Amino acid sequence: MGRYRQSVWKTLREPRYIALLIIAVGLAVGCCLAGVWQIHRYDWKHHSNDSLRSNDHHPPAPVADLLRTDRQLTRALQFRRITATGVFEASKQLLVRNREVNDAPALLVLTPLKTDAGPTLLVVRGWLPLRTAADTTPKVAPPPTGRVSLTARVYPSEPLGRAASLPAGQINRLNVPSIGRLIGQPTYGGYAALISASVDSKLQQLPAPDMSNPTGGAFELQHLAYVGQWFLFAIIALGAPFALARIERLRGIPKVTEIAAPVATTGHH
């Protein structure tokens, strides 16, 4: 056994195995770095999810305490609830396409609320099933008239998407700055999804967000699985040269029957 081990180490000292060992170490280092990155990803995802869940349970605050007109709402404040009072502006209402509600195509109804505080708050009053082509505009229940007090959940502005040819009064992205320019009014730096109002909006409201993984992307446990996966790959990479050397030496050792046959033949004569 000692001589066998020595032969394996001798094989590993051959130039081709030294090159293979260098490659294996490089792969193992890369896998370990990927595993460490996944640890950081898990830590970030865990804290981000906890923060967003906490936001959803935070008491409502007046809109002017949470939103500003001179800067956009950050992701850190997503799902916070606000209260606002004002008048809905039916003439500036917009429909938002490319949405899904309850796993079905939908249109969001976005109605500006001219708040008592001055700036306009973009409010998603509700949604309706998408049953029309992109070149048509479905009929929507008008917003309540007069002063309305509401509670809503805030969201950050969406990035601008690819320009699309849509009928007047329709958009495909909830990009707050561009909507503000479209309606010609100073708007708060974020939009809000209606939770409740003093007057019925006559629309189906958006369901509450799924808080199982509010940050989105891979679930927290998936990141932990990726950590184990990358470190396992590192072990496999380091062990591969030794396994190959062992297999090569085993193939080079004569079988017992091959050794015994000549001895038996010699003894017979």
BATI-262827 format. One record per residue (C-alpha): x, y, z. Coordinates in steps of 0.001 Angstrom, whole numbers, padded with zeros to 6 digits, always signed. Example, Ala and Ser with C-alpha at 12.3 -4.5 7.8 and 13.67 -1.06 7.14 Angstrom:
<vodrens>
+012300-004500+007800 +013670-001060+007140 
</vodrens>
This chain:
<vodrens>
+000000+000000+000000 +002869+002362+000789 +004430+001754-002619 +001014+002303-004206 +000624+005662-002474 +004117+006626-003572 +003208+005780-007165 +000114+007997-006971 +002185+010920-005674 +004750+010223-008366 +001995+010454-010983 +000815+013759-009503 +004332+015176-009900 +004222+014641-013639 +004006+017910-015656 +000516+017164-017014 -000822+016592-013489 +000900+019684-012146 -000893+021695-014852 -004162+019969-013937 -003608+020786-010251 -003032+024454-011072 -006280+024542-013083 -008118+022731-010271 -006886+025230-007656 -007973+028125-009882 -011433+026600-010313 -011713+025942-006568 -010769+029538-005736 -013386+030796-008216 -016047+028522-006720 -015174+029661-003179 -015441+033314-004225 -018845+032591-005763 -019896+030894-002511 -018792+033894-000435 -020705+036194-002812 -023831+034085-002292 -023373+034431+001483 -023412+038216+001041 -026429+037907-001262 -028278+035876+001368 -027437+038418+004066 -028638+041308+001869 -031822+039461+000863 -032637+038537+004459 -032299+042109+005737 -034095+043591+002711 -037063+041249+003124 -037271+042006+006851 -037173+045746+006141 -039940+045596+003524 -042130+043442+005751 -041633+045976+008530 -042645+048785+006144 -045936+047048+005420 -046792+046994+009131 -045725+050566+009833 -048540+052953+010858 -049780+055221+008036 -048130+058645+007774 -049347+061834+006061 -048235+061855+002453 -046149+065015+002875 -044157+063351+005681 -043046+060495+003459 -042997+061717-000128 -041267+064724-001669 -041541+066467-005015 -037804+067161-005304 -036628+063547-004992 -037870+060094-005824 -039035+057578-003250 -036332+054992-002497 -036812+051242-002451 -036147+051334+001301 -039556+052991+001846 -041552+050732-000467 -044837+049407+001017 -045071+052181+003618 -048638+053405+003998 -049680+057012+003637 -052837+059051+004141 -053893+061852+001810 -056879+064097+001190 -057705+065824-002066 -059677+065741-005280 -059306+063160-008065 -058675+064649-011504 -060704+062496-013882 -059516+064342-017006 -055912+063255-016342 -056630+059593-015603 -054354+057042-017315 -054444+053312-017979 -051292+051279-017393 -050771+048265-019652 -048448+045240-019451 -049616+044217-015985 -050719+041006-014321 -053120+040704-011415 -053915+037275-009994 -051864+035736-012851 -054109+037292-015505 -053465+040228-017912 -054773+043467-016451 -054922+047239-016808 -054162+049507-013856 -056244+052645-013439 -053967+055538-012432 -055768+058680-011295 -053940+061827-010103 -055107+063142-006747 -054662+066888-006277 -053839+066853-002579 -054736+069499-000031 -050993+069845+000572 -050514+071031-003030 -048577+068419-005048 -050296+065690-007036 -050238+062106-005818 -050436+059410-008507 -052916+056835-007206 -053607+053398-008647 -057325+053308-007828 -057712+049718-008966 -057547+047435-011960 -059673+045763-014596 -059176+042622-016704 -057464+043197-020042 -060002+042230-022690 -059242+044750-025412 -056519+045192-028011 -053720+047708-027505 -055309+050153-029979 -058538+050475-027996 -059353+052088-024661 -061883+050320-022429 -064497+052185-020450 -063530+052818-016851 -065669+053864-013916 -064978+057567-013251 -063303+058502-009973 -065363+059868-007087 -066078+063588-007215 -065421+066001-004361 -062881+065670-001596 -061648+062176-000858 -059591+060905+002053 -057605+057761+001396 -055001+055365+002678 -052563+053883+000177 -049365+051856-000091 -046426+053637-001764 -044083+052346-004468 -040976+053825-006096 -041059+055094-009663 -040428+052481-012341 -037623+052936-014880 -038557+054051-018368 -039152+051199-020765 -039091+050915-024513 -041347+053449-026212 -044590+051877-027432 -047332+053153-029714 -050367+053375-027467 -053648+055296-027667 -053929+058573-025802 -054452+058040-022112 -052459+054798-021963 -048916+054157-020731 -046819+051048-020171 -044554+052165-017322 -045255+053855-013982 -042385+056287-014384 -043362+059166-012097 -041241+061973-013656 -042517+061238-017184 -046124+061023-015963 -045685+064339-014160 -044525+065921-017414 -047419+064290-019278 -050095+065695-016957 -048223+068979-016480 -048266+068994-012690 -045702+068724-009885 -046026+065220-008452 -044780+063428-005391 -041742+061245-006108 -043544+057903-006044 -046947+056426-006736 -049487+054812-004405 -051841+051829-004588 -055198+052505-002969 -056008+050500+000171 -059142+052295+001356 -060988+055533+000701 -063804+057565+002176 -065712+057130-001109 -066023+053905-003123 -063778+054017-006197 -065995+051430-008004 -062949+049414-009060 -061305+046198-007916 -058379+047169-005747 -054945+045637-006177 -054305+042658-003869 -051871+043166-001018 -048270+042413-002014 -046881+038938-001374 -044594+039253+001637 -043060+035784+001386 -040219+037278-000674 -040979+040999-001124 -037528+041867-002481 -038108+039525-005431 -035720+037171-007193 -034458+033989-005538 -035827+033049-002132 -033526+033290+000878 -033103+029505+001207 -032120+029319-002456 -029115+031524-001738 -028071+029174+001079 -028399+026232-001309 -026191+028076-003803 -023569+028548-001061 -023373+024801-000454 -023378+024133-004185 -020377+026375-004902 -018272+025001-002039 -019127+021460-003146 -017899+022337-006645 -014643+023596-005072 -014117+020260-003289 -014829+018329-006497 -012376+020492-008442 -009584+019911-005898 -010287+016194-005667 -010440+015566-009426 -006622+015372-010050 -006161+012905-007164 -009043+010761-008398 -007671+010727-011950 -004180+009829-010722 -005586+006977-008625 -007618+005632-011547 -004566+005805-013784 -002404+003883-011276 -005121+001267-010738 -005280+000628-014449 -001505+000142-014485 -001460-002522-011688 -001581-006144-013036 -004517-008222-011893 -003942-011093-009469 -004968-013640-012131 -002461-012174-014575 +000350-012622-012003 -000734-016079-010887 -001063-017576-014381 +002676-017508-015285 +003588-018866-011821 +001177-021768-012211 +002492-022557-015680 +006098-022588-014468 +005240-024864-011555 +003514-027385-013865 +006600-027911-016005 
</vodrens>
